[in-house]
Amino acid sequence: MSGFTHDLIVIGAGPAGMSAAMTAAAQGLKTLLLDEQPRAGGQIYRNITEVPERVARLLGPDYLHGRTLAQGLERCAVERRFGAMVWEVADDLTVTVQQDGKSSRVRAPQLIAATGAMERPSPIPGWTLPGVLNAGAAQIALKTSASVPQGAVVLVGAGPLLLLVACQLLDAGAQVAAIVQTAPTENRQKAMAHLAGALAAPAYLLKGLKMLWRLRRAGVPMFSAATDVRIIGEARAEALSFRANGGEQRVSADVVLLHHGVVPNTQLSRQLRLEHAWDDVNMAWRPVVDAWGETSLRGLRIAGDGAGIGGARAAEPAGILAALGAARVMGRLSEAAFAEQSATAQWQLQQQMKIRPFLDALYRPPQWLANPADETIVCRCEEVSAGRIREMAKLGCQGPNQTKFFSRCGMGPCQGRICGLTVTQMLSTELGKPPADIGAYHVRTPLKPVPLASLAALADPHMVRQDGH
């Protein structure tokens, strides 16, 4: 395919993607926004334009803020395609996307990936049992269908989202039986080194205190620094056992919600073999980007949590900066206007990021999470256990791609989204090397399963370009 169909393509309609698209359109760029969901919002603002008011009130003002973005997007001159799944991006920034069961291609000289974050895997014994899911999944169910888990709900892990989901479920009428926090005690001391920065963002601290007060007022049992966490059950989750408060604990549970923070979604950047760095504080990979989101591939920018976790409100100015960088390169923005607009967005981003060092230190996942017991399933798609990965390390496997070859670990439909981090960290421990030296899975296209009928559409010359030519 030759030529460009657009000036800028934005992948992802979350806070970073919406902000980027609106900013680019304001600079006169012919902009295309692609998103897999049926409407704008991303995961954080999912269903924001259709959510019932009763549910919106439960989710709170932070969620409702997304409505302002979505409404602004509807008013601007951005071509929007929802239900559009991007399954390949080529080095020349050609994007292959499936919509309505057919694949087609679009291309632009500038591309912004705003694909956000994903929840960190929590491979503990029993995590594959029915009745166990990520806390974010419960939040999605609340946003999309106003449904809440039935029976006793136990939340396990660390991070602000764990407390937020617990409060939202309480307000929605769910039975929150306990909150089992796994962040190590030493995290608190490390977080205190960043307290000055956190005090510069008092609204975030106040929000956290209000959530803790809400949970304690409701009488929800809370445990700290839990270890030896195990989900008990035969056909489904029945209870949670763990060590805390100096002894063995057991809490009955019909539903167990897991959450150990979020990490950048790097599937797209890995598919393109972009430069990545290991973030030791957050125990995750992140793509290397400059101040305008540009990666090691010229013209490709990453904005929002996909470039490093900052949260929804930080993603907005990050999206603006990426779009301004694209407009500048395209010659649509004078140096004076670029300097003025980027300075404002940079200040906004800095303000939102002041709390991050404190939160990252306070909620850093426990080391034991990255070294699960031998019987624990690590690769859910191919049912590969932690013990099998350790065995392969002893046999000489030096990285995730070798373990993939010998065990099929990471070869399932998710292409290592779930097991990738754990495999890297386990091999790091077993081989005595830093994660940066271990590396990560090679991700190949398609990024998600695509039916043959969809591929066949690419052979139709009328389906290749969608600019009317």
Beta strands, then each sheet from edge to edge (+ up, - down):
strand 1: 8-11
strand 2: 31-35
strand 3: 79-82
strand 4: 84-89
strand 5: 94-99
strand 6: 102-107
strand 7: 110-113
strand 8: 117-119
strand 9: 132-134
strand 10: 152-157
strand 11: 175-181
strand 12: 222-223
strand 13: 227-232
strand 14: 239-244
strand 15: 247-252
strand 16: 255-259
strand 17: 262-264
strand 18: 276-279
strand 19: 284-287
strand 20: 300-302
strand 21: 377-379
strand 22: 384-385
sheet 1: 3+ 2+ 1+ 7+ 20+
sheet 2: 4+ 5- 6+
sheet 3: 8+ 17-
sheet 4: 9+ 16+ 10+ 11+ 12+
sheet 5: 13+ 14- 15+
sheet 6: 18+ 19-
sheet 7: 21+ 22-
end
